[in-house]
């Protein structure tokens, strides 16, 4: 079997699991989204310092800080201590 058919089978199985336990699927998706925002915030901060002379440094730094903070908030809300 090829990669596409294997990925399709995994998507169907994960979709059925998400239908059965929608609360767990929501929590997992929010944790993944929190990690994505955290990583994007770090990358945006690095991008800000690499392109400091472009004139948009304030917007890039603001975007990086907000992404990082929202990612931390999502991860803190869905930590095992709060569940």
MDTraj code that builds the backbone (N, CA, C; nanometers):
import mdtraj as md
import numpy as np

residues = "UNK UNK UNK UNK UNK UNK UNK UNK UNK UNK UNK UNK UNK UNK UNK UNK UNK UNK UNK UNK UNK UNK UNK UNK UNK UNK UNK UNK UNK UNK UNK UNK UNK UNK UNK UNK UNK UNK UNK UNK UNK UNK UNK UNK UNK UNK UNK UNK UNK UNK UNK UNK UNK UNK UNK UNK UNK UNK UNK UNK UNK UNK UNK UNK UNK UNK UNK UNK UNK UNK UNK UNK UNK UNK UNK UNK UNK UNK UNK UNK UNK UNK UNK".split()
xyz = np.array([
    [0.0828, -0.1183, 0.0000],
    [0.0000, 0.0000, 0.0000],
    [0.0872, 0.1245, 0.0000],
    [0.0339, 0.2263, -0.0603],
    [0.1067, 0.3511, -0.0681],
    [0.0816, 0.4395, 0.0525],
    [0.1553, 0.5488, 0.0543],
    [0.1450, 0.6431, 0.1651],
    [0.0065, 0.7060, 0.1720],
    [-0.0506, 0.7397, 0.0561],
    [-0.1801, 0.8076, 0.0539],
    [-0.2914, 0.7179, 0.1074],
    [-0.2910, 0.5915, 0.0699],
    [-0.3959, 0.5024, 0.1187],
    [-0.3806, 0.4760, 0.2680],
    [-0.2558, 0.4663, 0.3157],
    [-0.2317, 0.4455, 0.4586],
    [-0.2748, 0.5697, 0.5377],
    [-0.2455, 0.6881, 0.4842],
    [-0.2873, 0.8122, 0.5506],
    [-0.4395, 0.8238, 0.5517],
    [-0.5049, 0.7803, 0.4451],
    [-0.6511, 0.7822, 0.4405],
    [-0.7119, 0.6888, 0.5438],
    [-0.6534, 0.5708, 0.5598],
    [-0.7029, 0.4766, 0.6605],
    [-0.6856, 0.5335, 0.8015],
    [-0.5729, 0.5966, 0.8268],
    [-0.5497, 0.6562, 0.9593],
    [-0.6465, 0.7715, 0.9848],
    [-0.6760, 0.8488, 0.8813],
    [-0.7711, 0.9588, 0.8967],
    [-0.9107, 0.9077, 0.9301],
    [-0.9508, 0.7991, 0.8669],
    [-1.0830, 0.7416, 0.8954],
    [-1.0892, 0.6905, 1.0382],
    [-0.9856, 0.6209, 1.0824],
    [-0.9835, 0.5682, 1.2195],
    [-0.9838, 0.6825, 1.3202],
    [-0.8995, 0.7835, 1.2990],
    [-0.8963, 0.8964, 1.3924],
    [-1.0273, 0.9756, 1.3903],
    [-1.0915, 0.9841, 1.2747],
    [-1.2213, 1.0495, 1.2667],
    [-1.3280, 0.9751, 1.3451],
    [-1.3255, 0.8431, 1.3390],
    [-1.4216, 0.7639, 1.4162],
    [-1.3952, 0.7768, 1.5664],
    [-1.2677, 0.7800, 1.6052],
    [-1.2344, 0.8001, 1.7467],
    [-1.2830, 0.9377, 1.7924],
    [-1.2663, 1.0390, 1.7076],
    [-1.3113, 1.1736, 1.7426],
    [-1.4635, 1.1802, 1.7552],
    [-1.5358, 1.1026, 1.6728],
    [-1.6814, 1.0997, 1.6848],
    [-1.7257, 1.0335, 1.8144],
    [-1.6541, 0.9292, 1.8545],
    [-1.6912, 0.8563, 1.9750],
    [-1.6613, 0.9387, 2.0998],
    [-1.5445, 1.0009, 2.1044],
    [-1.5045, 1.0764, 2.2236],
    [-1.4673, 1.2185, 2.1828],
    [-1.5702, 1.3014, 2.1647],
    [-1.5478, 1.4362, 2.1136],
    [-1.4783, 1.5259, 2.2155],
    [-1.4954, 1.5012, 2.3435],
    [-1.4295, 1.5837, 2.4454],
    [-1.2784, 1.5617, 2.4415],
    [-1.2363, 1.4369, 2.4331],
    [-1.0927, 1.4086, 2.4249],
    [-1.0341, 1.4635, 2.2955],
    [-1.1075, 1.4544, 2.1858],
    [-1.0589, 1.5074, 2.0583],
    [-1.0434, 1.6592, 2.0651],
    [-1.1351, 1.7257, 2.1332],
    [-1.1256, 1.8711, 2.1483],
    [-1.0055, 1.9089, 2.2327],
    [-0.9830, 1.8384, 2.3409],
    [-0.8691, 1.8688, 2.4281],
    [-0.7374, 1.8449, 2.3545],
    [-0.7289, 1.7347, 2.2813],
    [-0.6058, 1.7052, 2.2068],
    [-0.5811, 1.8110, 2.0999],
    [-0.6864, 1.8532, 2.0300],
    [-0.6675, 1.9547, 1.9256],
    [-0.6266, 2.0888, 1.9853],
    [-0.6771, 2.1242, 2.1025],
    [-0.6384, 2.2498, 2.1658],
    [-0.4940, 2.2450, 2.2158],
    [-0.4510, 2.1297, 2.2635],
    [-0.3112, 2.1157, 2.3064],
    [-0.2183, 2.1272, 2.1853],
    [-0.2533, 2.0621, 2.0749],
    [-0.1721, 2.0732, 1.9540],
    [-0.1689, 2.2170, 1.9024],
    [-0.2825, 2.2850, 1.9063],
    [-0.2883, 2.4242, 1.8627],
    [-0.2045, 2.5136, 1.9529],
    [-0.2030, 2.4847, 2.0828],
    [-0.1190, 2.5597, 2.1758],
    [0.0280, 2.5438, 2.1431],
    [0.0709, 2.4219, 2.1127],
    [0.2114, 2.3984, 2.0757],
    [0.2456, 2.4677, 1.9454],
    [0.1527, 2.4656, 1.8496],
    [0.1778, 2.5333, 1.7217],
    [0.1949, 2.6835, 1.7442],
    [0.1093, 2.7435, 1.8262],
    [0.1217, 2.8867, 1.8538],
    [0.2514, 2.9182, 1.9271],
    [0.2913, 2.8319, 2.0178],
    [0.4165, 2.8522, 2.0907],
    [0.5356, 2.8508, 1.9945],
    [0.5389, 2.7543, 1.9058],
    [0.6489, 2.7436, 1.8098],
    [0.6463, 2.8605, 1.7109],
    [0.5269, 2.8987, 1.6656],
    [0.5152, 3.0121, 1.5737],
    [0.5609, 3.1413, 1.6406],
    [0.5317, 3.1584, 1.7685],
    [0.5777, 3.2768, 1.8404],
    [0.7288, 3.2846, 1.8456],
    [0.7934, 3.1722, 1.8682],
    [0.9399, 3.1693, 1.8717],
    [0.9971, 3.1994, 1.7330],
    [0.9402, 3.1392, 1.6310],
    [0.9879, 3.1628, 1.4945],
    [0.9666, 3.3088, 1.4550],
    [0.8549, 3.3653, 1.4935],
    [0.8276, 3.5062, 1.4615],
    [0.9252, 3.5984, 1.5331],
    [0.9636, 3.5663, 1.6550],
    [1.0623, 3.6477, 1.7269],
    [1.1981, 3.6408, 1.6576],
    [1.2377, 3.5229, 1.6142],
    [1.3636, 3.5093, 1.5402],
    [1.3556, 3.5867, 1.4090],
    [1.2415, 3.5801, 1.3434],
    [1.2208, 3.6534, 1.2184],
    [1.2313, 3.8039, 1.2414],
    [1.1814, 3.8498, 1.3545],
    [1.1887, 3.9922, 1.3867],
    [1.3334, 4.0386, 1.3961],
    [1.4163, 3.9633, 1.4660],
    [1.5555, 4.0049, 1.4825],
    [1.6369, 3.9890, 1.3547],
    [1.5992, 3.8950, 1.2694],
    [1.6721, 3.8767, 1.1438],
    [1.6403, 3.9858, 1.0435],
    [1.5186, 4.0391, 1.0482],
    [1.4758, 4.1407, 0.9522],
    [1.4403, 4.2705, 1.0241],
    [1.5273, 4.3148, 1.1111],
    [1.5024, 4.4324, 1.1941],
    [1.4899, 4.5590, 1.1105],
    [1.5604, 4.5693, 0.9989],
    [1.5648, 4.6906, 0.9175],
    [1.4483, 4.7022, 0.8195],
    [1.3596, 4.6050, 0.8157],
    [1.2546, 4.6056, 0.7135],
    [1.1444, 4.7076, 0.7401],
    [1.1326, 4.7566, 0.8612],
    [1.0294, 4.8543, 0.8911],
    [0.9054, 4.7965, 0.9567],
    [0.8957, 4.6669, 0.9620],
    [0.7791, 4.6028, 1.0231],
    [0.8174, 4.5266, 1.1492],
    [0.9229, 4.5681, 1.2136],
    [0.9727, 4.4956, 1.3305],
    [0.8728, 4.4988, 1.4455],
    [0.8043, 4.6100, 1.4630],
    [0.7068, 4.6204, 1.5723],
    [0.5919, 4.5224, 1.5525],
    [0.5424, 4.5123, 1.4301],
    [0.4318, 4.4199, 1.4029],
    [0.4752, 4.2742, 1.4186],
    [0.5953, 4.2423, 1.3710],
    [0.6445, 4.1052, 1.3847],
    [0.6677, 4.0690, 1.5315],
    [0.7232, 4.1620, 1.6074],
    [0.7478, 4.1325, 1.7483],
    [0.6162, 4.1208, 1.8252],
    [0.5194, 4.2053, 1.7933],
    [0.3885, 4.1961, 1.8587],
    [0.3195, 4.0640, 1.8251],
    [0.3264, 4.0245, 1.7001],
    [0.2683, 3.8970, 1.6584],
    [0.3370, 3.7804, 1.7284],
    [0.4692, 3.7860, 1.7397],
    [0.5433, 3.6795, 1.8063],
    [0.5089, 3.6690, 1.9540],
    [0.5023, 3.7830, 2.0204],
    [0.4713, 3.7830, 2.1645],
    [0.3288, 3.7335, 2.1887],
    [0.2339, 3.7825, 2.1100],
    [0.0946, 3.7396, 2.1293],
    [0.0767, 3.5909, 2.0990],
    [0.1397, 3.5419, 1.9943],
    [0.1301, 3.3984, 1.9630],
    [0.1887, 3.3150, 2.0759],
    [0.3031, 3.3572, 2.1271],
    [0.3683, 3.2837, 2.2343],
    [0.2811, 3.2832, 2.3604],
    [0.2252, 3.3982, 2.3961],
    [0.1437, 3.4081, 2.5176],
    [0.0158, 3.3263, 2.5050],
    [-0.0507, 3.3346, 2.3912],
    [-0.1740, 3.2568, 2.3724],
    [-0.1439, 3.1070, 2.3719],
    [-0.0312, 3.0678, 2.3128],
    [0.0093, 2.9271, 2.3169],
    [0.0336, 2.8793, 2.4588],
    [0.1016, 2.9634, 2.5388],
    [0.1226, 2.9274, 2.6797],
    [-0.0096, 2.9168, 2.7549],
    [-0.1011, 3.0083, 2.7268],
    [-0.2313, 3.0037, 2.7939],
    [-0.3074, 2.8767, 2.7588],
    [-0.3060, 2.8388, 2.6323],
    [-0.3751, 2.7160, 2.5924],
    [-0.3128, 2.5936, 2.6575],
    [-0.1810, 2.5909, 2.6645],
    [-0.1156, 2.4759, 2.7272],
    [-0.1374, 2.4750, 2.8780],
    [-0.1445, 2.5922, 2.9403],
    [-0.1671, 2.5978, 3.0848],
    [-0.3099, 2.5570, 3.1204],
    [-0.4052, 2.5957, 3.0377],
    [-0.5455, 2.5612, 3.0651],
    [-0.5665, 2.4109, 3.0532],
    [-0.5005, 2.3492, 2.9568],
    [-0.5211, 2.2063, 2.9325],
    [-0.4120, 2.1206, 2.9947],
    [-0.3458, 2.1715, 3.0963],
    [-0.2463, 2.0902, 3.1655],
    [-0.3157, 1.9900, 3.2583],
    [-0.2498, 1.8823, 3.2958],
    [-0.3125, 1.7799, 3.3805],
    [-0.3574, 1.8324, 3.5169],
    [-0.2960, 1.9383, 3.5667],
    [-0.3352, 1.9912, 3.6964],
    [-0.4732, 2.0559, 3.6924],
    [-0.5150, 2.1065, 3.5744],
    [-0.6439, 2.1743, 3.5632],
    [-0.7562, 2.0806, 3.5200],
    [-0.7241, 1.9618, 3.4750],
    [-0.8293, 1.8699, 3.4257],
    [-0.8857, 1.7858, 3.5366],
])
top = md.Topology()
chain = top.add_chain()
for i, resn in enumerate(residues, 1):
    res = top.add_residue(resn, chain, resSeq=i)
    for name in ("N", "CA", "C"):
        top.add_atom(name, md.element.get_by_symbol(name[0]), res)
traj = md.Trajectory(xyz[None], top)
